[in-house]
Amino acid sequence: MGNCECITIKGITNLPKPHRKSQNVNIRIFLAANPSEFRHRLERELSCCSGLELFCTGTGISDLLSGIGRKFDIILIDSRLFYVISGSIVGNAYELIANIRKTSTIVPIIMLGDGTVLADRIHALQSGSDDFLDWEVGPEELEYRIKNWVKRARRQELA
């Protein structure tokens, strides 16, 4: 991956006050994925990309929905995600995308899932996802897709 230097992965409970840019971190990524091998692989791969700061959560997403587009530069969502409010399952990955889109149309959303299932890709795009990538996406491709989507979104914010 380009210019790798490891960063710290923070649990969502340690989320600092939102900021757009700091000296070493240019892109704040929110990863919504239940604990799994896939999530841990993404955490490892993205932690070595210069300029990326990753925040992860699984089921406890509800308190973040308000203003999520202002807190993060891009959102990655695992298509298998289910999230919980007060102990009850209330939504899946597609519903999470739709809820985010109610408050933010600019923040890029990439869903990651089984790229061979056309219905899943279409459903993600209909829900408001900007892109759909296979779970097996390579780390370098993912890094550059993240950077390109964020660059476009920042240009759109300035317009």
CYANA upper distance limits for C-alpha pairs under 8 A (distance plus 0.5 A):
  1 MET  CA     48 CYS  CA      8.41
  1 MET  CA     49 CYS  CA      7.13
  1 MET  CA    139 PRO  CA      7.52
  1 MET  CA    140 GLU  CA      5.60
  1 MET  CA    143 GLU  CA      8.07
  2 GLY  CA     49 CYS  CA      7.34
  2 GLY  CA     50 SER  CA      7.92
  2 GLY  CA    140 GLU  CA      8.04
  3 ASN  CA     49 CYS  CA      7.22
  3 ASN  CA     50 SER  CA      6.21
  4 CYS  CA     48 CYS  CA      5.59
  4 CYS  CA     49 CYS  CA      5.21
  4 CYS  CA     50 SER  CA      5.54
  5 GLU  CA     48 CYS  CA      5.75
  5 GLU  CA     49 CYS  CA      6.61
  5 GLU  CA     50 SER  CA      5.82
  6 CYS  CA     47 SER  CA      5.97
  6 CYS  CA     48 CYS  CA      4.72
  6 CYS  CA     49 CYS  CA      7.16
  6 CYS  CA     50 SER  CA      7.56
  7 ILE  CA     47 SER  CA      5.90
  7 ILE  CA     48 CYS  CA      6.95
  7 ILE  CA     49 CYS  CA      8.32
  7 ILE  CA     50 SER  CA      8.21
  7 ILE  CA     52 LEU  CA      8.18
  7 ILE  CA     53 GLU  CA      7.41
  8 THR  CA     47 SER  CA      7.34
  8 THR  CA     53 GLU  CA      7.95
  8 THR  CA     54 LEU  CA      8.47
  9 ILE  CA     43 GLU  CA      7.80
  9 ILE  CA     47 SER  CA      7.13
  9 ILE  CA     53 GLU  CA      7.46
  9 ILE  CA     54 LEU  CA      6.12
  9 ILE  CA     55 PHE  CA      6.96
  9 ILE  CA     56 CYS  CA      8.48
 10 LYS  CA     14 ASN  CA      6.74
 10 LYS  CA     15 LEU  CA      7.71
 10 LYS  CA     54 LEU  CA      7.26
 10 LYS  CA     55 PHE  CA      5.96
 10 LYS  CA     56 CYS  CA      7.63
 11 GLY  CA     15 LEU  CA      7.64
 11 GLY  CA     55 PHE  CA      6.41
 11 GLY  CA     56 CYS  CA      6.25
 11 GLY  CA     57 THR  CA      7.47
 12 ILE  CA     55 PHE  CA      6.13
 12 ILE  CA     56 CYS  CA      6.25
 12 ILE  CA     57 THR  CA      6.46
 15 LEU  CA     55 PHE  CA      8.10
 18 PRO  CA     70 ARG  CA      8.03
 18 PRO  CA     71 LYS  CA      5.60
 18 PRO  CA     72 PHE  CA      8.16
 19 HIS  CA     71 LYS  CA      7.67
 20 ARG  CA     26 ASN  CA      7.56
 20 ARG  CA     27 ILE  CA      8.16
 20 ARG  CA     28 ARG  CA      8.33
 20 ARG  CA     73 ASP  CA      8.39
 21 LYS  CA     25 VAL  CA      6.72
 21 LYS  CA     26 ASN  CA      5.63
 21 LYS  CA     27 ILE  CA      8.04
 22 SER  CA     26 ASN  CA      6.99
 24 ASN  CA     50 SER  CA      8.25
 24 ASN  CA     51 GLY  CA      6.23
 25 VAL  CA     50 SER  CA      8.18
 25 VAL  CA     51 GLY  CA      4.87
 25 VAL  CA     52 LEU  CA      6.21
 25 VAL  CA     53 GLU  CA      6.73
 26 ASN  CA     51 GLY  CA      5.51
 26 ASN  CA     52 LEU  CA      6.79
 26 ASN  CA     53 GLU  CA      8.34
 27 ILE  CA     51 GLY  CA      6.61
 27 ILE  CA     52 LEU  CA      5.45
 27 ILE  CA     53 GLU  CA      6.70
 27 ILE  CA     72 PHE  CA      8.23
 27 ILE  CA     73 ASP  CA      6.36
 27 ILE  CA     74 ILE  CA      8.20
 27 ILE  CA    147 LYS  CA      8.31
 27 ILE  CA    150 VAL  CA      8.09
 28 ARG  CA     52 LEU  CA      6.61
 28 ARG  CA     53 GLU  CA      5.42
 28 ARG  CA     54 LEU  CA      6.66
 28 ARG  CA     55 PHE  CA      8.12
 28 ARG  CA     71 LYS  CA      8.37
 28 ARG  CA     72 PHE  CA      5.57
 28 ARG  CA     73 ASP  CA      5.71
 28 ARG  CA     74 ILE  CA      7.26
 29 ILE  CA     52 LEU  CA      7.55
 29 ILE  CA     53 GLU  CA      6.49
 29 ILE  CA     54 LEU  CA      5.34
 29 ILE  CA     55 PHE  CA      6.63
 29 ILE  CA     72 PHE  CA      6.33
 29 ILE  CA     73 ASP  CA      6.56
 29 ILE  CA     74 ILE  CA      5.67
 29 ILE  CA     75 ILE  CA      6.33
 29 ILE  CA     76 LEU  CA      7.79
 30 PHE  CA     54 LEU  CA      6.62
 30 PHE  CA     55 PHE  CA      5.50
 30 PHE  CA     56 CYS  CA      6.53
 30 PHE  CA     72 PHE  CA      6.76
 30 PHE  CA     73 ASP  CA      8.48
 30 PHE  CA     74 ILE  CA      6.91
 30 PHE  CA     75 ILE  CA      5.28
 30 PHE  CA     76 LEU  CA      6.64
 31 LEU  CA     54 LEU  CA      7.53
 31 LEU  CA     55 PHE  CA      6.56
 31 LEU  CA     56 CYS  CA      5.27
 31 LEU  CA     57 THR  CA      7.01
 31 LEU  CA     75 ILE  CA      6.53
 31 LEU  CA     76 LEU  CA      5.30
 31 LEU  CA     77 ILE  CA      6.46
 31 LEU  CA     78 ASP  CA      8.48
 32 ALA  CA     56 CYS  CA      6.58
 32 ALA  CA     57 THR  CA      5.85
 32 ALA  CA     58 GLY  CA      6.02
 32 ALA  CA     61 ILE  CA      8.24
 32 ALA  CA     75 ILE  CA      8.04
 32 ALA  CA     76 LEU  CA      6.69
 32 ALA  CA     77 ILE  CA      5.29
 32 ALA  CA     78 ASP  CA      6.83
 32 ALA  CA     81 LEU  CA      7.68
 33 ALA  CA     39 ARG  CA      6.68
 33 ALA  CA     56 CYS  CA      7.74
 33 ALA  CA     57 THR  CA      6.73
 33 ALA  CA     58 GLY  CA      5.30
 33 ALA  CA     59 THR  CA      8.35
 33 ALA  CA     77 ILE  CA      6.62
 33 ALA  CA     78 ASP  CA      5.61
 33 ALA  CA     80 ARG  CA      8.10
 33 ALA  CA     81 LEU  CA      6.11
 34 ASN  CA     39 ARG  CA      7.71
 34 ASN  CA     57 THR  CA      7.42
 34 ASN  CA     58 GLY  CA      4.55
 34 ASN  CA     59 THR  CA      6.92
 34 ASN  CA     78 ASP  CA      8.35
 34 ASN  CA     80 ARG  CA      8.38
 34 ASN  CA     81 LEU  CA      6.43
 34 ASN  CA     82 PHE  CA      8.06
 35 PRO  CA     39 ARG  CA      6.56
 35 PRO  CA     40 HIS  CA      7.87
 35 PRO  CA     58 GLY  CA      7.06
 36 SER  CA     40 HIS  CA      6.84
 37 GLU  CA     41 ARG  CA      6.60
 38 PHE  CA     42 LEU  CA      6.79
 38 PHE  CA    135 TRP  CA      7.90
 39 ARG  CA     43 GLU  CA      6.67
 40 HIS  CA     44 ARG  CA      6.71
 41 ARG  CA     45 GLU  CA      6.67
 42 LEU  CA     46 LEU  CA      6.40
 42 LEU  CA    139 PRO  CA      8.45
 43 GLU  CA     47 SER  CA      6.34
 43 GLU  CA     54 LEU  CA      7.93
 44 ARG  CA     48 CYS  CA      7.54
 45 GLU  CA     49 CYS  CA      7.92
 45 GLU  CA    139 PRO  CA      6.52
 46 LEU  CA     52 LEU  CA      7.64
 46 LEU  CA     54 LEU  CA      7.86
 46 LEU  CA    139 PRO  CA      7.78
 46 LEU  CA    143 GLU  CA      7.83
 47 SER  CA     52 LEU  CA      7.76
 47 SER  CA     53 GLU  CA      7.86
 47 SER  CA     54 LEU  CA      7.66
 49 CYS  CA    143 GLU  CA      7.86
 57 THR  CA     61 ILE  CA      7.22
 58 GLY  CA     81 LEU  CA      7.69
 58 GLY  CA     82 PHE  CA      8.25
 58 GLY  CA     83 TYR  CA      7.27
 59 THR  CA     81 LEU  CA      8.10
 59 THR  CA     82 PHE  CA      6.71
 59 THR  CA     83 TYR  CA      4.44
 59 THR  CA     84 VAL  CA      5.66
 60 GLY  CA     83 TYR  CA      6.80
 60 GLY  CA     84 VAL  CA      6.55
 60 GLY  CA     85 ILE  CA      7.63
 61 ILE  CA     65 LEU  CA      7.26
 61 ILE  CA     83 TYR  CA      6.91
 61 ILE  CA     84 VAL  CA      7.88
 62 SER  CA     83 TYR  CA      8.12
 62 SER  CA     84 VAL  CA      7.80
 62 SER  CA     85 ILE  CA      6.79
 64 LEU  CA     68 ILE  CA      6.44
 65 LEU  CA     99 ASN  CA      8.05
 65 LEU  CA    100 ILE  CA      7.02
 66 SER  CA    103 THR  CA      8.05
 67 GLY  CA     71 LYS  CA      7.11
 67 GLY  CA    103 THR  CA      7.48
 67 GLY  CA    104 SER  CA      8.24
 68 ILE  CA     72 PHE  CA      6.84
 68 ILE  CA    100 ILE  CA      7.72
 68 ILE  CA    104 SER  CA      8.25
 69 GLY  CA     73 ASP  CA      7.48
 69 GLY  CA     74 ILE  CA      8.33
 69 GLY  CA    100 ILE  CA      8.11
 69 GLY  CA    103 THR  CA      8.05
 69 GLY  CA    104 SER  CA      6.00
 69 GLY  CA    106 ILE  CA      7.92
 69 GLY  CA    107 VAL  CA      5.80
 72 PHE  CA    107 VAL  CA      8.15
 73 ASP  CA    107 VAL  CA      6.63
 73 ASP  CA    108 PRO  CA      7.81
 73 ASP  CA    150 VAL  CA      6.75
 74 ILE  CA    107 VAL  CA      6.21
 74 ILE  CA    108 PRO  CA      5.54
 74 ILE  CA    109 ILE  CA      6.53
 74 ILE  CA    110 ILE  CA      8.39
 74 ILE  CA    146 ILE  CA      7.76
 74 ILE  CA    149 TRP  CA      8.29
 74 ILE  CA    150 VAL  CA      7.01
 75 ILE  CA    107 VAL  CA      7.85
 75 ILE  CA    108 PRO  CA      6.79
 75 ILE  CA    109 ILE  CA      5.27
 75 ILE  CA    110 ILE  CA      6.80
 76 LEU  CA    109 ILE  CA      6.38
 76 LEU  CA    110 ILE  CA      5.41
 76 LEU  CA    111 MET  CA      6.29
 76 LEU  CA    112 LEU  CA      7.64
 77 ILE  CA     81 LEU  CA      7.85
 77 ILE  CA     93 ALA  CA      7.14
 77 ILE  CA    109 ILE  CA      7.92
 77 ILE  CA    110 ILE  CA      6.82
 77 ILE  CA    111 MET  CA      5.25
 77 ILE  CA    112 LEU  CA      6.58
 78 ASP  CA     93 ALA  CA      7.31
 78 ASP  CA    111 MET  CA      6.37
 78 ASP  CA    112 LEU  CA      5.49
 78 ASP  CA    113 GLY  CA      6.67
 79 SER  CA     92 ASN  CA      8.41
 79 SER  CA     93 ALA  CA      5.88
 79 SER  CA     94 TYR  CA      7.87
 79 SER  CA    111 MET  CA      6.73
 79 SER  CA    112 LEU  CA      6.39
 79 SER  CA    113 GLY  CA      5.65
 80 ARG  CA     92 ASN  CA      7.91
 80 ARG  CA     93 ALA  CA      7.12
 80 ARG  CA    113 GLY  CA      7.98
 81 LEU  CA     92 ASN  CA      6.07
 81 LEU  CA     93 ALA  CA      5.58
 82 PHE  CA     89 ILE  CA      7.18
 82 PHE  CA     90 VAL  CA      8.05
 82 PHE  CA     91 GLY  CA      6.16
 82 PHE  CA     92 ASN  CA      4.83
 82 PHE  CA     93 ALA  CA      6.82
 83 TYR  CA     89 ILE  CA      6.23
 83 TYR  CA     90 VAL  CA      6.65
 83 TYR  CA     91 GLY  CA      5.96
 83 TYR  CA     92 ASN  CA      6.75
 84 VAL  CA     88 SER  CA      5.76
 84 VAL  CA     89 ILE  CA      4.84
 84 VAL  CA     90 VAL  CA      6.02
 84 VAL  CA     91 GLY  CA      7.62
 85 ILE  CA     89 ILE  CA      7.08
 85 ILE  CA     90 VAL  CA      6.96
 91 GLY  CA     95 GLU  CA      6.21
 91 GLY  CA     96 LEU  CA      7.07
 92 ASN  CA     96 LEU  CA      6.69
 93 ALA  CA     97 ILE  CA      6.87
 94 TYR  CA     98 ALA  CA      6.93
 94 TYR  CA    123 HIS  CA      7.84
 94 TYR  CA    124 ALA  CA      6.57
 94 TYR  CA    127 SER  CA      6.40
 95 GLU  CA     99 ASN  CA      6.63
 95 GLU  CA    127 SER  CA      7.81
 96 LEU  CA    100 ILE  CA      6.66
 97 ILE  CA    101 ARG  CA      6.68
 97 ILE  CA    109 ILE  CA      8.11
 97 ILE  CA    124 ALA  CA      8.43
 97 ILE  CA    127 SER  CA      6.52
 97 ILE  CA    128 GLY  CA      6.55
 97 ILE  CA    129 SER  CA      7.02
 98 ALA  CA    102 LYS  CA      7.01
 98 ALA  CA    127 SER  CA      5.79
 98 ALA  CA    128 GLY  CA      6.62
 99 ASN  CA    103 THR  CA      7.80
100 ILE  CA    104 SER  CA      6.50
101 ARG  CA    105 THR  CA      5.87
101 ARG  CA    128 GLY  CA      7.00
106 ILE  CA    153 ALA  CA      6.46
106 ILE  CA    156 GLN  CA      7.93
106 ILE  CA    157 GLU  CA      7.86
107 VAL  CA    150 VAL  CA      8.36
107 VAL  CA    153 ALA  CA      6.96
108 PRO  CA    129 SER  CA      7.98
108 PRO  CA    130 ASP  CA      6.61
108 PRO  CA    149 TRP  CA      6.76
108 PRO  CA    150 VAL  CA      7.34
108 PRO  CA    153 ALA  CA      7.34
109 ILE  CA    128 GLY  CA      8.27
109 ILE  CA    129 SER  CA      5.57
109 ILE  CA    130 ASP  CA      5.90
109 ILE  CA    131 ASP  CA      7.29
110 ILE  CA    129 SER  CA      6.36
110 ILE  CA    130 ASP  CA      6.37
110 ILE  CA    131 ASP  CA      5.31
110 ILE  CA    132 PHE  CA      6.16
110 ILE  CA    133 LEU  CA      7.70
111 MET  CA    124 ALA  CA      7.33
111 MET  CA    129 SER  CA      6.99
111 MET  CA    131 ASP  CA      6.84
111 MET  CA    132 PHE  CA      5.32
111 MET  CA    133 LEU  CA      6.84
112 LEU  CA    132 PHE  CA      6.22
112 LEU  CA    133 LEU  CA      5.35
112 LEU  CA    134 ASP  CA      6.05
112 LEU  CA    135 TRP  CA      5.99
113 GLY  CA    120 ASP  CA      8.28
113 GLY  CA    132 PHE  CA      7.77
113 GLY  CA    133 LEU  CA      6.90
113 GLY  CA    134 ASP  CA      5.58
113 GLY  CA    135 TRP  CA      5.59
114 ASP  CA    120 ASP  CA      8.07
114 ASP  CA    133 LEU  CA      8.42
114 ASP  CA    134 ASP  CA      5.79
114 ASP  CA    135 TRP  CA      6.64
115 GLY  CA    120 ASP  CA      8.38
115 GLY  CA    121 ARG  CA      7.44
115 GLY  CA    132 PHE  CA      8.03
115 GLY  CA    133 LEU  CA      6.82
115 GLY  CA    134 ASP  CA      4.89
115 GLY  CA    135 TRP  CA      7.83
116 THR  CA    134 ASP  CA      8.36
117 VAL  CA    121 ARG  CA      7.20
118 LEU  CA    122 ILE  CA      6.68
119 ALA  CA    123 HIS  CA      6.48
120 ASP  CA    124 ALA  CA      6.63
121 ARG  CA    125 LEU  CA      6.86
121 ARG  CA    132 PHE  CA      6.54
122 ILE  CA    126 GLN  CA      6.55
123 HIS  CA    127 SER  CA      6.61
124 ALA  CA    128 GLY  CA      7.05
124 ALA  CA    129 SER  CA      5.95
124 ALA  CA    132 PHE  CA      7.59
125 LEU  CA    129 SER  CA      5.25
125 LEU  CA    130 ASP  CA      6.89
125 LEU  CA    131 ASP  CA      7.46
125 LEU  CA    132 PHE  CA      8.03
133 LEU  CA    137 VAL  CA      7.01
137 VAL  CA    141 GLU  CA      7.30
137 VAL  CA    142 LEU  CA      7.02
138 GLY  CA    142 LEU  CA      6.73
139 PRO  CA    143 GLU  CA      6.56
140 GLU  CA    144 TYR  CA      6.85
141 GLU  CA    145 ARG  CA      6.60
142 LEU  CA    146 ILE  CA      6.59
143 GLU  CA    147 LYS  CA      6.80
144 TYR  CA    148 ASN  CA      6.50
145 ARG  CA    149 TRP  CA      6.58
146 ILE  CA    150 VAL  CA      6.66
147 LYS  CA    151 LYS  CA      6.58
148 ASN  CA    152 ARG  CA      6.82
149 TRP  CA    153 ALA  CA      6.72
150 VAL  CA    154 ARG  CA      6.59
151 LYS  CA    155 ARG  CA      6.84
152 ARG  CA    156 GLN  CA      6.73
153 ALA  CA    157 GLU  CA      6.71
154 ARG  CA    158 LEU  CA      6.92
155 ARG  CA    159 ALA  CA      6.89
